[in-house]
């Protein structure tokens, strides 16, 4: 029986360790393009439900101090427990607080993303990219006199030293 269990353990170990060697790691969830609202919703869900146990613990401690007037340890079985009404109140307060945490995070992320997008669009609108081939055609069409006049119209103080002929 001992040999059978040892053989079974070795076989199980080999099967599970070999599955990691041939596992397909090609699925990267960053490569899958989910809509942004689904990513935001998932983050809100994770924060809301992830914070619920911690918020419930702190709510029960705070509820004991505020309502009962004493420190009531919810993890100690020897102390008197909360009544059913107290438990419902604690759960409702904790659920509301966790939901507020998740929604606050969602709101802050949406506002930050909007600000970044607005800044990026302003920068993108202010930059004009002219392909070099078109730029060279424009210079060839202008006479040397026109180019000198254009250079004279722009005050010298607007140039950064060494970048007079740069193409922007």
MDAnalysis code that builds the backbone (N, CA, C; Angstrom):
import MDAnalysis as mda
import numpy as np

u = mda.Universe.empty(504, n_residues=168, atom_resindex=np.repeat(np.arange(168), 3), trajectory=True)
u.add_TopologyAttr("name", ["N", "CA", "C"] * 168)
u.add_TopologyAttr("resid", np.arange(1, 169))
u.add_TopologyAttr("resname", ["UNK", "UNK", "UNK", "UNK", "UNK", "UNK", "UNK", "UNK", "UNK", "UNK", "UNK", "UNK", "UNK", "UNK", "UNK", "UNK", "UNK", "UNK", "UNK", "UNK", "UNK", "UNK", "UNK", "UNK", "UNK", "UNK", "UNK", "UNK", "UNK", "UNK", "UNK", "UNK", "UNK", "UNK", "UNK", "UNK", "UNK", "UNK", "UNK", "UNK", "UNK", "UNK", "UNK", "UNK", "UNK", "UNK", "UNK", "UNK", "UNK", "UNK", "UNK", "UNK", "UNK", "UNK", "UNK", "UNK", "UNK", "UNK", "UNK", "UNK", "UNK", "UNK", "UNK", "UNK", "UNK", "UNK", "UNK", "UNK", "UNK", "UNK", "UNK", "UNK", "UNK", "UNK", "UNK", "UNK", "UNK", "UNK", "UNK", "UNK", "UNK", "UNK", "UNK", "UNK", "UNK", "UNK", "UNK", "UNK", "UNK", "UNK", "UNK", "UNK", "UNK", "UNK", "UNK", "UNK", "UNK", "UNK", "UNK", "UNK", "UNK", "UNK", "UNK", "UNK", "UNK", "UNK", "UNK", "UNK", "UNK", "UNK", "UNK", "UNK", "UNK", "UNK", "UNK", "UNK", "UNK", "UNK", "UNK", "UNK", "UNK", "UNK", "UNK", "UNK", "UNK", "UNK", "UNK", "UNK", "UNK", "UNK", "UNK", "UNK", "UNK", "UNK", "UNK", "UNK", "UNK", "UNK", "UNK", "UNK", "UNK", "UNK", "UNK", "UNK", "UNK", "UNK", "UNK", "UNK", "UNK", "UNK", "UNK", "UNK", "UNK", "UNK", "UNK", "UNK", "UNK", "UNK", "UNK", "UNK", "UNK", "UNK", "UNK", "UNK", "UNK", "UNK", "UNK", "UNK"])
u.atoms.positions = np.array([
    [0.821, -1.185, 0.000],
    [0.000, 0.000, 0.000],
    [0.869, 1.253, 0.000],
    [1.977, 1.201, 0.760],
    [2.873, 2.336, 0.832],
    [3.533, 2.601, -0.517],
    [3.898, 1.536, -1.238],
    [4.506, 1.686, -2.557],
    [3.499, 2.264, -3.550],
    [2.245, 1.851, -3.415],
    [1.204, 2.343, -4.305],
    [0.989, 3.847, -4.098],
    [0.937, 4.292, -2.841],
    [0.758, 5.713, -2.556],
    [1.954, 6.537, -3.029],
    [3.157, 5.985, -2.854],
    [4.350, 6.679, -3.303],
    [4.360, 6.793, -4.828],
    [3.986, 5.713, -5.518],
    [3.919, 5.716, -6.974],
    [2.833, 6.695, -7.458],
    [1.700, 6.698, -6.765],
    [0.620, 7.620, -7.103],
    [1.058, 9.072, -6.901],
    [1.785, 9.344, -5.839],
    [2.269, 10.695, -5.574],
    [3.255, 11.130, -6.653],
    [4.184, 10.265, -7.037],
    [5.167, 10.587, -8.079],
    [4.479, 10.800, -9.421],
    [3.511, 9.946, -9.745],
    [2.775, 10.089, -10.993],
    [1.990, 11.410, -11.027],
    [1.351, 11.737, -9.934],
    [0.605, 12.998, -9.851],
    [1.546, 14.187, -9.999],
    [2.677, 14.128, -9.344],
    [3.658, 15.202, -9.441],
    [4.150, 15.375, -10.874],
    [4.439, 14.271, -11.560],
    [4.916, 14.350, -12.941],
    [3.851, 14.896, -13.887],
    [2.615, 14.501, -13.683],
    [1.538, 14.970, -14.559],
    [1.344, 16.478, -14.392],
    [1.282, 16.935, -13.154],
    [1.051, 18.354, -12.931],
    [2.267, 19.208, -13.301],
    [3.449, 18.721, -13.074],
    [4.633, 19.503, -13.437],
    [4.827, 19.543, -14.948],
    [4.454, 18.478, -15.647],
    [4.592, 18.497, -17.102],
    [3.545, 19.391, -17.762],
    [2.410, 19.588, -17.124],
    [1.394, 20.456, -17.717],
    [1.869, 21.904, -17.772],
    [2.750, 22.313, -16.850],
    [3.289, 23.661, -16.891],
    [4.290, 23.826, -18.024],
    [4.953, 22.751, -18.405],
    [5.939, 22.840, -19.479],
    [5.284, 23.064, -20.832],
    [4.142, 22.451, -21.072],
    [3.483, 22.546, -22.369],
    [2.290, 23.487, -22.358],
    [2.168, 24.262, -21.333],
    [1.044, 25.195, -21.266],
    [1.217, 26.295, -22.314],
    [0.121, 26.710, -22.897],
    [0.150, 27.753, -23.914],
    [0.008, 29.103, -23.241],
    [1.070, 29.879, -23.281],
    [1.066, 31.186, -22.629],
    [0.822, 32.309, -23.623],
    [0.226, 32.000, -24.761],
    [0.064, 33.009, -25.802],
    [-1.073, 33.982, -25.508],
    [-1.984, 33.654, -24.610],
    [-3.094, 34.541, -24.321],
    [-2.659, 35.582, -23.308],
    [-2.540, 36.778, -23.782],
    [-2.218, 37.908, -22.920],
    [-3.437, 38.815, -22.939],
    [-4.020, 39.060, -21.799],
    [-5.261, 39.817, -21.758],
    [-5.070, 41.281, -22.109],
    [-3.830, 41.759, -22.141],
    [-3.596, 43.115, -22.607],
    [-3.752, 43.202, -24.121],
    [-3.546, 42.070, -24.811],
    [-3.684, 42.053, -26.262],
    [-5.142, 42.070, -26.695],
    [-6.035, 41.594, -25.842],
    [-7.448, 41.578, -26.176],
    [-7.994, 42.974, -25.930],
    [-8.654, 43.524, -26.918],
    [-9.124, 44.904, -26.777],
    [-10.555, 44.926, -26.244],
    [-10.657, 45.023, -24.934],
    [-11.950, 45.197, -24.302],
    [-12.308, 46.675, -24.353],
    [-13.581, 47.008, -24.435],
    [-13.944, 48.426, -24.355],
    [-13.561, 48.991, -22.990],
    [-13.273, 50.282, -22.971],
    [-12.804, 50.911, -21.736],
    [-13.845, 50.848, -20.627],
    [-15.131, 50.912, -20.964],
    [-16.153, 50.894, -19.922],
    [-16.190, 49.546, -19.216],
    [-15.841, 48.454, -19.925],
    [-15.822, 47.144, -19.261],
    [-14.637, 47.042, -18.301],
    [-13.505, 47.644, -18.693],
    [-12.355, 47.661, -17.784],
    [-12.668, 48.481, -16.535],
    [-13.339, 49.614, -16.741],
    [-13.716, 50.456, -15.602],
    [-14.705, 49.744, -14.692],
    [-15.675, 49.066, -15.289],
    [-16.675, 48.342, -14.502],
    [-16.026, 47.215, -13.699],
    [-15.096, 46.505, -14.311],
    [-14.405, 45.413, -13.617],
    [-13.568, 45.947, -12.460],
    [-12.878, 47.067, -12.679],
    [-12.071, 47.659, -11.603],
    [-12.960, 48.100, -10.447],
    [-14.113, 48.703, -10.770],
    [-15.051, 49.130, -9.735],
    [-15.566, 47.932, -8.946],
    [-15.864, 46.851, -9.650],
    [-16.353, 45.637, -8.989],
    [-15.294, 45.060, -8.051],
    [-14.063, 44.999, -8.523],
    [-12.982, 44.438, -7.705],
    [-12.756, 45.286, -6.459],
    [-12.758, 46.589, -6.609],
    [-12.532, 47.460, -5.450],
    [-13.702, 47.375, -4.481],
    [-14.924, 47.341, -5.004],
    [-16.096, 47.290, -4.134],
    [-16.127, 46.003, -3.323],
    [-16.033, 44.865, -4.002],
    [-16.117, 43.587, -3.275],
    [-14.827, 43.257, -2.532],
    [-13.705, 43.749, -3.014],
    [-12.437, 43.501, -2.324],
    [-12.322, 44.256, -1.020],
    [-12.935, 45.427, -0.959],
    [-12.852, 46.218, 0.273],
    [-13.921, 45.821, 1.293],
    [-14.922, 45.060, 0.869],
    [-16.044, 44.730, 1.753],
    [-15.629, 44.039, 3.064],
    [-14.746, 43.024, 3.062],
    [-14.381, 42.404, 4.346],
    [-13.684, 43.361, 5.310],
    [-12.796, 44.198, 4.774],
    [-12.069, 45.129, 5.633],
    [-12.990, 46.226, 6.158],
    [-13.848, 46.712, 5.284],
    [-14.784, 47.756, 5.701],
    [-15.767, 47.195, 6.727],
    [-16.186, 45.943, 6.559],
    [-17.107, 45.332, 7.522],
    [-16.458, 45.202, 8.893],
    [-15.195, 44.812, 8.928],
    [-14.488, 44.703, 10.202],
    [-14.399, 46.060, 10.890],
    [-13.984, 47.072, 10.174],
    [-13.846, 48.400, 10.779],
    [-15.207, 49.001, 11.131],
    [-16.217, 48.681, 10.325],
    [-17.557, 49.176, 10.639],
    [-18.082, 48.546, 11.925],
    [-17.844, 47.247, 12.093],
    [-18.319, 46.588, 13.317],
    [-17.592, 47.131, 14.546],
    [-16.301, 47.426, 14.403],
    [-15.574, 48.022, 15.525],
    [-16.091, 49.431, 15.828],
    [-16.293, 50.219, 14.795],
    [-16.806, 51.576, 14.986],
    [-18.242, 51.585, 15.483],
    [-19.044, 50.657, 15.012],
    [-20.439, 50.567, 15.452],
    [-20.514, 50.217, 16.932],
    [-19.639, 49.316, 17.353],
    [-19.599, 48.953, 18.765],
    [-19.237, 50.133, 19.645],
    [-18.280, 50.942, 19.183],
    [-17.886, 52.116, 19.964],
    [-18.959, 53.195, 19.933],
    [-19.593, 53.395, 18.791],
    [-20.560, 54.484, 18.657],
    [-21.900, 54.148, 19.297],
    [-22.399, 52.933, 19.076],
    [-23.744, 52.579, 19.548],
    [-23.697, 51.953, 20.934],
    [-22.831, 50.983, 21.133],
    [-22.759, 50.277, 22.415],
    [-21.965, 51.063, 23.452],
    [-21.064, 51.909, 22.987],
    [-20.271, 52.708, 23.909],
    [-19.058, 51.980, 24.445],
    [-18.828, 50.765, 24.011],
    [-17.653, 50.001, 24.451],
    [-16.986, 49.385, 23.240],
    [-15.733, 48.999, 23.440],
    [-15.019, 48.304, 22.381],
    [-15.527, 46.876, 22.325],
    [-16.140, 46.522, 21.226],
    [-16.705, 45.183, 21.075],
    [-15.934, 44.474, 19.966],
    [-15.171, 43.466, 20.344],
    [-14.370, 42.730, 19.387],
    [-15.260, 41.729, 18.647],
    [-15.474, 41.893, 17.358],
    [-16.354, 40.986, 16.626],
    [-15.738, 39.612, 16.380],
    [-14.430, 39.486, 16.542],
    [-13.769, 38.208, 16.305],
    [-13.676, 37.347, 17.565],
    [-14.048, 37.893, 18.716],
    [-13.974, 37.163, 19.978],
    [-15.323, 36.498, 20.258],
    [-15.325, 35.166, 20.372],
    [-16.561, 34.418, 20.584],
    [-17.065, 34.505, 22.023],
    [-16.187, 34.850, 22.946],
    [-16.592, 34.853, 24.356],
    [-17.430, 36.082, 24.727],
    [-17.341, 37.138, 23.949],
    [-18.121, 38.338, 24.268],
    [-19.529, 38.200, 23.714],
    [-20.410, 39.031, 24.215],
    [-21.788, 38.977, 23.720],
    [-21.830, 39.493, 22.290],
    [-22.635, 38.842, 21.475],
    [-22.709, 39.197, 20.066],
    [-23.651, 40.353, 19.812],
    [-23.637, 40.799, 18.603],
    [-24.558, 41.855, 18.180],
    [-25.947, 41.255, 17.958],
    [-26.956, 42.054, 18.159],
    [-28.319, 41.591, 17.880],
    [-28.516, 41.537, 16.361],
    [-29.616, 40.955, 15.939],
    [-29.879, 40.812, 14.503],
    [-30.022, 42.185, 13.846],
    [-30.640, 43.111, 14.546],
    [-30.791, 44.471, 14.027],
    [-29.428, 45.145, 13.880],
    [-28.559, 44.951, 14.873],
    [-27.217, 45.517, 14.807],
    [-26.430, 44.927, 13.642],
    [-26.565, 43.626, 13.434],
    [-25.854, 42.973, 12.326],
    [-26.323, 43.504, 10.976],
    [-27.641, 43.707, 10.829],
    [-28.162, 44.262, 9.575],
    [-27.634, 45.674, 9.351],
    [-27.600, 46.462, 10.424],
    [-27.079, 47.827, 10.300],
    [-25.608, 47.832, 9.899],
    [-24.827, 46.959, 10.511],
    [-23.398, 46.877, 10.197],
    [-23.199, 46.477, 8.741],
    [-23.933, 45.481, 8.277],
    [-23.804, 45.020, 6.888],
    [-24.226, 46.114, 5.916],
    [-25.308, 46.820, 6.205],
    [-25.774, 47.886, 5.312],
    [-24.768, 49.045, 5.257],
    [-24.223, 49.417, 6.399],
    [-23.232, 50.496, 6.429],
    [-21.975, 50.066, 5.673],
    [-21.524, 48.842, 5.904],
    [-20.314, 48.354, 5.236],
    [-20.523, 48.244, 3.725],
    [-21.679, 47.736, 3.294],
    [-21.948, 47.612, 1.858],
    [-22.023, 48.988, 1.202],
    [-22.667, 49.931, 1.861],
    [-22.741, 51.284, 1.319],
    [-21.378, 51.948, 1.232],
    [-20.569, 51.753, 2.239],
    [-19.225, 52.326, 2.247],
    [-18.361, 51.713, 1.160],
    [-18.435, 50.390, 0.987],
    [-17.663, 49.728, -0.062],
    [-18.106, 50.187, -1.443],
    [-19.406, 50.337, -1.623],
    [-19.922, 50.826, -2.899],
    [-19.443, 52.254, -3.156],
    [-19.438, 53.076, -2.136],
    [-18.934, 54.445, -2.289],
    [-17.449, 54.460, -2.650],
    [-16.663, 53.555, -2.061],
    [-15.239, 53.463, -2.411],
    [-15.064, 53.103, -3.879],
    [-15.809, 52.106, -4.350],
    [-15.705, 51.690, -5.747],
    [-16.141, 52.786, -6.703],
    [-17.251, 53.452, -6.410],
    [-17.742, 54.510, -7.291],
    [-16.836, 55.740, -7.272],
    [-16.240, 56.038, -6.118],
    [-15.293, 57.149, -6.038],
    [-14.067, 56.865, -6.896],
    [-13.563, 55.647, -6.842],
    [-12.434, 55.268, -7.677],
    [-12.806, 55.370, -9.153],
    [-13.989, 54.905, -9.513],
    [-14.448, 54.994, -10.899],
    [-14.510, 56.450, -11.346],
    [-15.082, 57.310, -10.533],
    [-15.217, 58.721, -10.875],
    [-13.848, 59.382, -11.044],
    [-12.927, 59.109, -10.133],
    [-11.586, 59.698, -10.231],
    [-10.860, 59.222, -11.488],
    [-10.986, 57.940, -11.820],
    [-10.335, 57.418, -13.025],
    [-10.925, 58.021, -14.294],
    [-12.238, 58.168, -14.345],
    [-12.873, 58.754, -15.532],
    [-12.457, 60.212, -15.687],
    [-12.416, 60.965, -14.588],
    [-12.005, 62.369, -14.657],
    [-10.546, 62.484, -15.088],
    [-9.661, 61.671, -14.514],
    [-8.243, 61.705, -14.897],
    [-8.051, 61.341, -16.358],
    [-8.769, 60.339, -16.849],
    [-8.658, 59.935, -18.249],
    [-9.151, 61.045, -19.164],
    [-10.231, 61.720, -18.777],
    [-10.768, 62.821, -19.579],
    [-9.763, 63.966, -19.650],
    [-9.128, 64.293, -18.521],
    [-8.128, 65.362, -18.505],
    [-6.945, 64.999, -19.396],
    [-6.461, 63.764, -19.312],
    [-5.336, 63.331, -20.145],
    [-5.704, 63.353, -21.624],
    [-6.913, 62.912, -21.957],
    [-7.343, 62.925, -23.357],
    [-7.459, 64.347, -23.886],
    [-7.971, 65.271, -23.066],
    [-8.081, 66.661, -23.495],
    [-6.703, 67.278, -23.734],
    [-5.759, 66.995, -22.828],
    [-4.404, 67.510, -23.009],
    [-3.770, 66.921, -24.257],
    [-3.963, 65.617, -24.476],
    [-3.376, 64.972, -25.645],
    [-3.981, 65.518, -26.935],
    [-5.291, 65.789, -26.944],
    [-5.906, 66.320, -28.158],
    [-5.448, 67.754, -28.418],
    [-5.232, 68.555, -27.362],
    [-4.717, 69.908, -27.553],
    [-3.315, 69.877, -28.137],
    [-2.484, 68.987, -27.624],
    [-1.126, 68.866, -28.135],
    [-1.155, 68.372, -29.575],
    [-2.019, 67.415, -29.850],
    [-2.101, 66.852, -31.193],
    [-2.600, 67.904, -32.185],
    [-3.533, 68.765, -31.767],
    [-4.034, 69.811, -32.652],
    [-2.982, 70.879, -32.907],
    [-2.110, 71.113, -31.937],
    [-1.127, 72.177, -32.084],
    [0.082, 71.750, -32.909],
    [0.256, 70.472, -33.137],
    [1.395, 69.985, -33.900],
    [0.957, 69.714, -35.333],
    [1.645, 70.327, -36.262],
    [1.379, 70.091, -37.670],
    [2.574, 69.356, -38.247],
    [2.332, 68.207, -38.784],
    [3.401, 67.404, -39.364],
    [3.298, 67.522, -40.875],
    [4.359, 68.005, -41.487],
    [4.424, 68.109, -42.938],
    [5.466, 67.104, -43.406],
    [5.062, 66.190, -44.271],
    [6.042, 65.226, -44.765],
    [7.196, 65.948, -45.449],
    [8.367, 65.384, -45.357],
    [9.561, 66.025, -45.887],
    [9.459, 66.236, -47.391],
    [8.818, 65.285, -48.093],
    [8.699, 65.416, -49.544],
    [7.856, 66.642, -49.907],
    [6.775, 66.901, -49.195],
    [5.954, 68.085, -49.452],
    [6.680, 69.350, -49.034],
    [7.423, 69.281, -47.960],
    [8.166, 70.433, -47.478],
    [9.198, 70.859, -48.507],
    [9.899, 69.919, -49.085],
    [10.919, 70.258, -50.074],
    [10.276, 70.824, -51.329],
    [9.084, 70.357, -51.714],
    [8.389, 70.908, -52.873],
    [7.987, 72.350, -52.630],
    [7.553, 72.667, -51.415],
    [7.166, 74.035, -51.102],
    [8.363, 74.973, -51.200],
    [9.528, 74.525, -50.760],
    [10.709, 75.362, -50.829],
    [11.171, 75.538, -52.273],
    [11.008, 74.501, -53.088],
    [11.430, 74.607, -54.480],
    [10.543, 75.572, -55.246],
    [9.254, 75.639, -54.903],
    [8.337, 76.508, -55.610],
    [8.573, 77.978, -55.261],
    [9.069, 78.254, -54.091],
    [9.317, 79.627, -53.679],
    [10.665, 80.094, -54.223],
    [10.690, 81.347, -54.587],
    [11.963, 81.893, -55.051],
    [12.835, 82.201, -53.838],
    [14.083, 82.469, -54.104],
    [15.011, 82.788, -53.026],
    [14.607, 84.080, -52.323],
    [14.053, 85.026, -53.068],
    [13.631, 86.291, -52.467],
    [12.479, 86.074, -51.486],
    [11.502, 85.209, -51.865],
    [10.368, 84.942, -50.982],
    [10.824, 84.269, -49.693],
    [11.795, 83.378, -49.821],
    [12.300, 82.718, -48.627],
    [12.990, 83.718, -47.708],
    [13.734, 84.675, -48.281],
    [14.389, 85.694, -47.470],
    [13.363, 86.598, -46.796],
    [12.279, 86.928, -47.525],
    [11.236, 87.771, -46.948],
    [10.563, 87.054, -45.779],
    [10.268, 85.764, -45.943],
    [9.644, 84.993, -44.862],
    [10.543, 84.954, -43.635],
    [11.835, 84.801, -43.858],
    [12.757, 84.760, -42.726],
    [12.813, 86.105, -42.018],
    [12.685, 87.182, -42.755],
    [12.748, 88.504, -42.161],
    [11.470, 88.855, -41.416],
    [10.320, 88.279, -41.819],
    [9.059, 88.584, -41.156],
    [9.000, 88.000, -39.747],
    [9.688, 86.929, -39.515],
    [9.683, 86.292, -38.201],
    [10.778, 86.933, -37.360],
    [10.422, 87.538, -36.250],
    [11.452, 88.158, -35.399],
    [12.477, 87.133, -34.940],
    [13.696, 87.579, -34.824],
    [14.804, 86.708, -34.469],
    [14.639, 86.115, -33.072],
    [13.927, 86.800, -32.164],
    [13.805, 86.315, -30.792],
    [12.956, 85.053, -30.681],
    [12.158, 84.732, -31.732],
    [11.338, 83.531, -31.691],
    [12.126, 82.269, -32.033],
    [13.323, 82.429, -32.528],
    [14.132, 81.275, -32.885],
    [14.943, 80.802, -31.691],
    [15.054, 79.492, -31.583],
    [15.950, 78.911, -30.588],
    [17.281, 78.724, -31.288],
    [18.330, 79.132, -30.658],
    [19.634, 79.105, -31.302],
    [19.971, 77.688, -31.775],
    [20.275, 77.562, -33.016],
    [20.622, 76.277, -33.601],
    [19.445, 75.571, -34.245],
    [18.212, 76.067, -34.040],
    [17.034, 75.414, -34.602],
    [16.332, 76.300, -35.645],
    [17.080, 77.234, -36.268],
    [16.469, 78.157, -37.210],
    [15.866, 77.424, -38.402],
    [16.498, 76.370, -38.844],
    [16.050, 75.676, -40.049],
    [15.317, 74.375, -39.754],
    [14.914, 74.179, -38.509],
    [14.239, 72.941, -38.141],
    [12.834, 72.925, -38.721],
    [12.366, 71.749, -39.056],
    [11.028, 71.574, -39.614],
    [10.134, 71.048, -38.522],
    [9.045, 71.771, -38.239],
    [8.097, 71.345, -37.219],
    [6.776, 71.041, -37.844],
])
